Amino acid sequence: MKPRGLAHELVHERELRSLIDEVRRGQLPRRSFVARLAALGLGTPVASALLAHAGLAQAQPVAYKPTKRGGGGTLKLLFWQGPTLLNPHFGAGAKDLEAARLFYEALARFDADANLVPQLAAEIPSRENGGVTADGRSTTWKLKRGVTWADGKPFTADDVVFNFQYATDPTTAAFTAGQYENIAKAEKVDSHTVRFVFKKPTPISWRSASVALVPRHLFEPYMGAKSRDAPANLKPVGTGPYRLIDFKPGDQLRAEPNPAYREPTKPFFDAVEIKGGGDATSAARAVLQTGEYDFGWNLQVEDDLLKRLEAGGKGRVVASPSGDAEVIILNMSDPWTEVEGERAHLKSRHPVLSDKAVRQALLLLFDRKSVQDFVYGRNGVATANWLNNPARFNSTGVKNEFSIDKANALLDAAGWARGTDGIREKGGKKLKLVFQTSINPVRQKVQSIYKQACGKAGIDLELKGVTASVYFSSDVANPDTYGKFWADLEMFASANRQPDPDRYMQSWVSWEVCSKANKWLGVNRSRWVNEEYDALYRSSEGELDVVKRAAQLMRMNDIVCNDAAVIPVVYRPSVHGLSLNLMVQSSGWDAALANVADWYR
């Protein structure tokens, strides 16, 4: 895998992949790898970048590793978007899902190299161990024995089956419903064996494996329409390494080691505290400069500032390759008019953005290179694609172009004429649009860059900033969540945390449209609908040929990007701040806290 910025310069791709594989297997020393790249005309910085991108950066020497539970003091985590609930099935915002992972575990998690690692499962199903059928129609998971929930109740196959039923009940309105897509049923084979039967052959044998599981005995009385009333939504009882002490939504969470945790030597901290609120910059300072906190989550901060803060010597920035992308999406429905008692109803059409010429002009007016050069630096790579990484899914079918002149010409040809105030209008409708995002210095700078360019084409952008804890909330009563999207454009980071982008590509299927019926937890927030895209997605679910399936996924990317329903900004590594003595194997392919049981000081 190579950094995308080098895509057109590295002509010996097969040889490079082979060399990286030799380093990974321990067959080729790093010094020899650097020498071999020098022979190809590539220097040491390129070699280091390639190794880091492949998750093979030289590890720091470790003088100590704990062998018993506790002893690490309090692990202090700073989440500038404070968690508001602790049910992983409702974790539409990453902050809620992250906090829930202190308590809840999945069948498996993804490590830094995007490999599945068993968590509640005894092993990863495969053709070799009989867990995956040759026809791709079912997967059988064997569960670890002796696992209990924090209240002492046993974890069994009944819990796994229940989570499937709970998430797929439409009246539950679970964010995780899409992760069970194409699963017809979950069958209990015996007390510690579960079989997932697919509706049709699927190339994803591990489908739903990374869903954090909740206990049947506490959530079954709150199935369906009563799901938001469960006390355990705020008082988790999981199988994970920690148990809850107290929780103040959006503010503070405290936890202690779970005495029922199956690994007697873990976890390695005496307590955990999550502090919510503030902003990404203050979080970076609190970890990198003052050393107040051990971990700062999701440091979306200008790279120059991060470098200056790192120089203080209290902490370090860790960036892990992922498929996450910062994007601007366009509202295809009308957010200003109610239809059947609902704003931005799927049956409505946006009065301005339904004109493709306007969408294409907005696409041409976004200057990705300036955003990368002057805002993101090493924390974001300019891209015109929705789907970025793993590299085998990177499409070349979308043009990355910035041109104010072409945008003006498009709008002229489409009949959008400038008024006396310089703002274009047509048929009594003005090109005045509300552009919202969370309050964050990086995002506000991107908003400003975009507003300036749009102004040169006669489009007036009204910039709106929403407190992050509100913007990314799943609170159905709040009008300013990014799920409701009661604005014309909005920007956020779209998380692609699995090496297969199946779930990620559901963001544009018609059945995932955000609506009142699913409590605005559908992942299609744009309300964009395209029959060809839907058909391709359904076909990709059952395509067992990996080459054909990759082509389908790239074609889906091209359809939505070329229709200008989305304006990709940059693709982003997973960036966190760590104190110098906090040892973490960071993965960009799963929740940051998915392996918190292994963290130590």
N, C-alpha and C positions, 0 to 999 in steps of 0.2 A: 504494500500500500504506500502511495507517495503523497506528499502534500500537494493539494490541488494546484497551487500556484506554479508548480514545476511540470504540470501535465504535458505541456508542449515541448519541454526541453529534454525530458528523460526519454531518450529513444530506445534504450536497451531495457525495456520494461520487464521482459521475461527473466533476463539475467539478474536484475535488481530484486525481483520477487524471490528468485532462487537463493540469492545471497542472504536476504533477510530471513528466509526460512532456516538457513544453516545457522545463523546467529541464534535464532529462537531455539533450535535443537541443541545448541552448545557445540556445534561442529566447527564453527568459525569464530575466532576471537574478534572482539570489536576492533582491535588495532589492525587486524588483517582486512576487516570489512572496509575501514577507512582507506587502506592502501589500494584495495581493489577498485573503489570508487574513484580514487585519484587517477587510476589507469584509464577510467572512462571519461576523464576530464572534469570530474566533480570533486569539489573540495570538502574539507572537514565539516564546515557548517551544514552542508547539504547532507553529509553522512549522519550527523547528529540529529538533524530534523527528521530524516527518514526513520531512524531508530526510535525516536520519541513518538512519531506518528504511529509506529507499529507497536507501541507499548513496550519498547525494549530499552528505554533510557537507562543509563547506568544508575543503579540503586545506590543510595547513600549507605555507608557502613553502619551497621546497627550493633551497638555494644550490649544491648540488653533486650530480652524478650521475656515477658511475664509467664509464670507457670502456675499461678493460682488466681482465684477469683478476687476482684477488688484490688485495692492498693494504689490505684491511680488517682485518687482524689476525685474531685468533681470535674466532669467533662462539660465545658461551657460552650454551647453552640449559639451562634447569633444568626437568626433568620430575619432579615429585614422585611420580609413578607411573613408576618406572624401566622402560624397555623390557627385555623378557626374551628376545625372539627377533626376527629380522629378515627373516622370510619374510612378505610382505604377504598371502599366501593363508591364513595362520594368525593374522592380526591380529584376534582376537576382541576384545581390549582396544585402545582407541584409541591407547594409548601405543606399542604394538608397530607398528601401522600407520604412525603418525607417524614413528618413527625409520626405518622402511624407506623412507620417501619421500625421505630424503637420497640414496638410491642408486637406487631404482626409480621408473620413470615409467609413466604410463598413456597410452592413446591420446589422451585429452583430460582436462582438469580443468575445474572450475567456478570462475568468477571471483566477485568480490564481489556482482555483480548477477545471479548464478545463470545466467550465459551459459557455454556450452561453449567452451573455448579449446583449439586443437590443441596436443598435446604430442608424442607420437610419430607422430600422424597428420599428413598433409600438409594436410588440410582437414577440416572437419566435414561429413559427408554431409548432403545435402538433396535435395529434389525437383528443385531448379533445377540442381544439378551432377550429377544422375543417381545420387547415392549412396543415395537412398531410393526404393523402388518405390511406385507409387500404391496398390497393394493392401495395403501394410504388411507384406509377407511376407519382406522381406529388406533388409539394409543393407550397402553396400559401403564399405570403408574403404581409402583410399590412404595408404600409409605414407611418411614422410620417407626420403629416400635418404641414404646416407653416414653413417648412425648406426651406432655400434659399441658393444658391451658394453665394460666397463672393461678386460677382458683382450684387447681387440683383435678379437674375433670379430664378424662383421657381424650386425646386427639385421635380420631379414627376416620375411616372412609366416609362415614356419615357426614362429617363436617365438610369434606371436599364436595360431595354430592349436593349438600345444602347450599354451598356458596354458588354453585352453578345455577340452582333453582332460584336463589335469591336475586342474583344479578340479572338473570334473563327474564324475570317477571316484569312486564312493562310498567306496572304500577309502582314498582320499587324505584324506577327511574335512576338506575345505577350508572355511573360513569363507566364502569368496567364491562357493561353489557357487550360492547363491541369486541372485547377480548375473547369472548366466547362465541364469536361469529362462526358459523358453519358447524357448530357442535350440535348434533341432534339430541343427544342425551348423555348424562353421566351415570354410569352403572356401578353399584357396589358389587365387587367380585367376592371379597371377603372383608373382614374387619380392617385390613390394612392394604387393600388393593382396590384401585378404581380404574374403570375403563371409560374413556371418552370416545363416543361413536360419532363420526362426522356425517354430515348430510350428503357429502360427496367427497371423493378422494382429495386429500389436501397435502401440499408439500411441507406444511408446518406441523410437524409431529408434536412440537412443544407448545402448541396453541394454548393459551391461558395459564401456562406454567408460572408466569411471573406475577399473577394476581395474588396479592396478600390476602390470606384467608382469615375469616372471623369465625367465632364459635357458634355452632348451631344452637346450643342450649340457651344462649342469651339473645340471639337475634331471631329465632324462629317465631316467637310471639309477635314480632314486628315486621312480618313479611308484607310486601306489597305497599298499599297506600299508607300503612302505619309506620313505614320505614324510618321517617324522620323523627319519630317519637321515642325511639329506643334510647334508654339511658346510656347504653354502652357506646353510642355515637361520640360521647364526650368522656366516657370512663372505660377505656379499652381493657379487655382481658385477653391477652394473646399468648402465643407460644414463644415469643421472642425473648431477648436477653434482659429486658427491663420491664418493670411494672410501674404503673402510675402512682404518684403521690398526690399531686394536684395539678389543675389545668385552668388557666384563665384565657379563654379564646382571644386570639390576636395579641396577647401580651406575654404570658409566661407559662412554661410547663416544667414540672419537676418529676423525676423518676428515679427509681432505685433498682438495684439488681433483682431480677426475678429468681427467688429461691428455688422455683420449680424448673428452672431452665435445664435442659437435658445435658448440657456440657458443664460438668462440675467445676472446671477451671475458668469458666467465662461467665460474665464479661469482666473486663479488667479495670473498670472504674467503680468507685463507691457510690456515685450518683451522677445523674445527667440533668443539666438545666438547658432549656431552650428559651432564649429571650427573643421576642418578636417586636417588630416595629423599626422605625428609623428609615434609613435608606442604604443603598449598596455602598456608597462612599464612606459613610460612618462605620459600616460593618467592616470594610477593608481597613480603616484606621484602627479599629478596636482589636483586630487580630495582628496586623502587620506592623503597626507603629507603636501602640501602647501595650500590646500583649494582654489586654483585659480578657480576651476570649481565646479559646483554643481553635475554633472553627468558624469561618465566615462563609455562609452559603451563597452561591450564585453571584459572584462579584462582577456584575455588569457595570464596570467602571472603566474610564479611559485608561488605556495601557500606560501612557506616560506617568500618570499618577500612581498606578500600581507599582511601577518600577521605582519611583521615588520612595514609596512607603516600604517596599521590600528592603531598601538600603538601610532602613533603621535597624535591621538585624533581629527583629522579634519574631518574624514569621516569613512564610514563603507562599507563593502562588503555585497552585497545581492545576494544570490544564490537561484534560483527558479527551481524546478524540471521541466524537459522538456524531449523531445525525441531526442534532438540534439546529433549527434555523430561526433567525429573526425575520419576521415577515410583516407586511402590511396587507390586510385583506379588505376587499371592497364589499359593501353590503348590496346584495342583489334584490333585497326586499325593501319596502318603504318603512324606515324607522320612525317616521313622523306622523303616520296615519294608522289608526286602529282598524283592523279587519276582524270581525267576529270577536271583538273585545281584546285584541292582541296586537301590539305594535310589532313591526317587522315580521308580519305573518307571511308564511310561504305563498299565500294566494295573492299577495300584493307584489307590485313591481316598483323598483326604485325609479323615481321620476327623472333622474339624470343619469345614473350609472347603468341603467338598462341600455343606454346607447353605447355600443362597443367602441365607437370612435372616441368617446370621452375616456373610457377605460384604457384604450391604447395610448392616448395622450398622457394620461397619468403615469403609465408605465415608462414612457419615454422621458418623463420629467424627473425621474429618480436617478440621482448621481451616485451610484454604488461605489465608484472608485474613491470619491471624496469622503464618503462615509467610512470606508475601510482605512484610508490614509490618515484622516484627521480625527476620527472618533474611536474606532475599534482597535486599530493596530493588530497585535498578535492575537487578540481575543475574538476576531471575526474575519472571515474570508468572503469577499464579495462574490455573490452568486446570482444567477438569473433563474435558478432551479428551486422548486419546492422540495424535491427529493435530492438530498446530498448525503452520500455515504451510507453503507460501504461503497467503495469506488466502483464496484461492478454495476451499480444502479445509476451512475452519473450519466445524464443525457447530454448530447450535443445538439439537440433539436430546438433549443430556445436561444434566441439572440439576446446578448447583453449589450444594450445600446442606450446612450443618454444623448438626447438632442432636443433642445428647446425649439429650434427652427422646425423640425419635423412635427413636433407636437402642435405648434401653431398652425402649420399647414393642414394637419389632420382636422383640427377644429374648424378652420375656415371652410374646408371642403364639406364638412358635415352641417354647415349652416349656423354654427355658434358664433355670433357676431359680438364684438366689444360694445358695451354701452358707454354712456358718458362718464361713468365711474371707472372704466377700464375693465370691468368684469364682464365676461361673455354671458350672453343669454340667447334663448331660443324658445319660441312659443310661450313666453311669459315665465320661463324657468331660468334662474340664474345659476351659474357655476360657482355657488357658495356651498362649501362642504365642511362638515365637522369631522375633524381627525382626532381620535382619542387614543390614549395609551396610559400606562401607569406612570406615576411620578418617579422619575429616575433621571439623573443628569445626562446619561448617554442617550436615552430615548428623547429627552427634550431637545438635545442638540440635533438629532436626526430629524425631528419634527421641524425645527427651524430651517435646516438645510432644504428640506422638501418644500416648505412654505415659500421660501424665496424663489425657488425654481418655478413652482406653480404660478406664482404671481406674474412672472415674465410671460406666461401663456394666457393670462386673463382668468385664472382660476384662483378664487379666494378660499384659503384654508383657515378655518377657525380651529385653533389648537386647544385641546382639552386634556388636562392631566387628572388622573384619578388615583387616590391613595392605593398602593399596591395591595394591601390587605383587603380592600373593598373590591378592586378591579378583578382580582383572581379568586374572589369568594364564590362559593356555591349557594349563597344566601338567596333564596327565591324571592325575598321581599325587597332586595336591593336593586334599584334601577340602573346602577352604573357598572354592573359586572360585564366582563368581556363575552360571556355567554349570551346575555340579552342583546348586546351590541346595538344599543339605541343611538347610533351615530352613523356617519356615512363611510368612514374608513377607521380602521383600528390596527394597532401594532402590538405584537407580543412575540414571545419566543415559543415556537411550536416544537414540542419535545418528540424526538424520534429516538426512543431509548431501547430499541430492540434491533439487532442486526438484520432482521427481516422486516421490511417496512409495511407489512400487511396492515397493522393497526393504524399506522401513520397515514396511509393512503385512504383510510375511511373518512378522513377529514373532509372529503369532497363527495361522498356518496349521498344519495337523496334520502335514504332512511336514517341518516345521522343528523338531519337538520335540527338545529336548536329550536325549541319551541316550548310553549307553556306546558304541553302534554308531558314532555320529558324533563320538566323543571329546568329547562335551559342547560342541560348537561350533555346534549348531543355535541359531537365534535365538529360538525359542519356548521360553523358559526356564520359563514358568509351567506348561507341559504342559496348557494349556487347549485343548479341541477343540470345534469347533462346525461342524456341517455347512453351515449357512446361510452362515457366514463363508467357509468354504472355497469354496463355490460362487460367492459374490460375487467373491472374489479371482480365481478362474479366469475368470469372465466379464469382469472389468475388464482382464485381460491382453490381450484381443482387442477391447475396445470403442474404436472410433476416434472416436466422437462425444465431444468433450471435456466437454460438459455432462453427458451421461449417465454418463460415467466418474467425474466429480467426485461425482455423487450416489451412485454405488456405493461410492466410497471413504469418503464421509461416513457412509453406512449401516453400513459395516464398523466404523468408529469407534464408532458408537452401540451396536452389538451387544456389543462387548467391554466398553465402559465401563458400559453399563446392566446387564450381567451381573455387574458388580463383580469381574471378574478382575484389574482394574488400578485403582489409585488414583493418578490423575495429581496431581502436586504443583505444579510450575510449568513453563512452557516457558522455555527459557534461551537467551539469545544466547551466542555463542561469545566467551568473555572470556579475554584474555591480557594479560600485562604486558610492556611494551617499554621499553628504555632510550630516553632522549630522542633519541639520534642514530641509532637503528635505523629504517630506512625499509622498511616492509612494507605491501603491499596485502593486508589481511586479508580472508579469505572465510569465512563461516559455512557454506558449502555444500560444502566439501571439507576434506581434511586441512590443518592449519595449515601444514605444510611442503611442500605440493604445489607451491608456486611458489618454493621456497627459492633457486633459481638466480637469482631477480631481487632478492633481499634485498641491501641494502648499508648501509654506515654513513655 
